[in-house]
Amino acid sequence: MTLADLILWPGTKICEWLGVEPTSDSGLIRSMFNTFVYLIIFLIIAWIAVA
């Protein structure tokens, strides 16, 4: 597993769970899910760091 596969893993698994091909439409759907996942993770980290 490469570093890119590791970074894109959450979006790939969500797409597979929804029945969407992860590489369809140039991976934009997978990218959107990755953005949501990492946004939530980094917001939680920032919240903990500030509190």
C-alpha positions in Angstrom: 0.0 0.0 0.0 1.5 3.3 -1.0 1.2 6.6 0.8 -1.4 7.9 -1.7 -3.5 4.8 -1.2 -3.4 5.3 2.6 -4.4 9.0 2.3 -7.3 8.2 -0.1 -8.5 5.1 1.8 -11.4 6.7 3.7 -13.0 8.1 0.5 -12.4 4.8 -1.4 -14.1 2.8 1.4 -17.1 5.2 1.5 -17.5 5.0 -2.3 -17.4 1.2 -2.2 -19.9 1.2 0.6 -22.3 3.4 -1.4 -21.7 1.4 -4.6 -19.9 4.1 -6.5 -16.8 3.4 -8.5 -14.0 5.3 -6.6 -12.2 6.2 -9.9 -15.3 7.4 -11.7 -15.5 11.1 -12.8 -11.7 11.4 -12.1 -12.2 10.6 -8.4 -14.1 13.8 -7.6 -16.6 12.0 -5.4 -13.8 10.2 -3.5 -12.0 13.5 -3.1 -15.2 15.1 -1.6 -15.5 12.3 0.9 -11.8 12.5 1.8 -12.2 16.3 2.4 -15.2 15.7 4.7 -13.3 13.0 6.7 -10.1 15.0 7.1 -12.0 18.2 7.9 -13.8 16.5 10.8 -10.5 14.9 12.0 -8.6 18.2 11.9 -11.4 20.2 13.5 -11.5 17.8 16.4 -7.7 18.1 16.8 -7.9 21.9 16.6 -10.8 21.9 19.2 -8.7 19.8 21.6 -5.6 21.9 21.1 -7.4 25.1 21.8 -9.4 23.8 24.8 
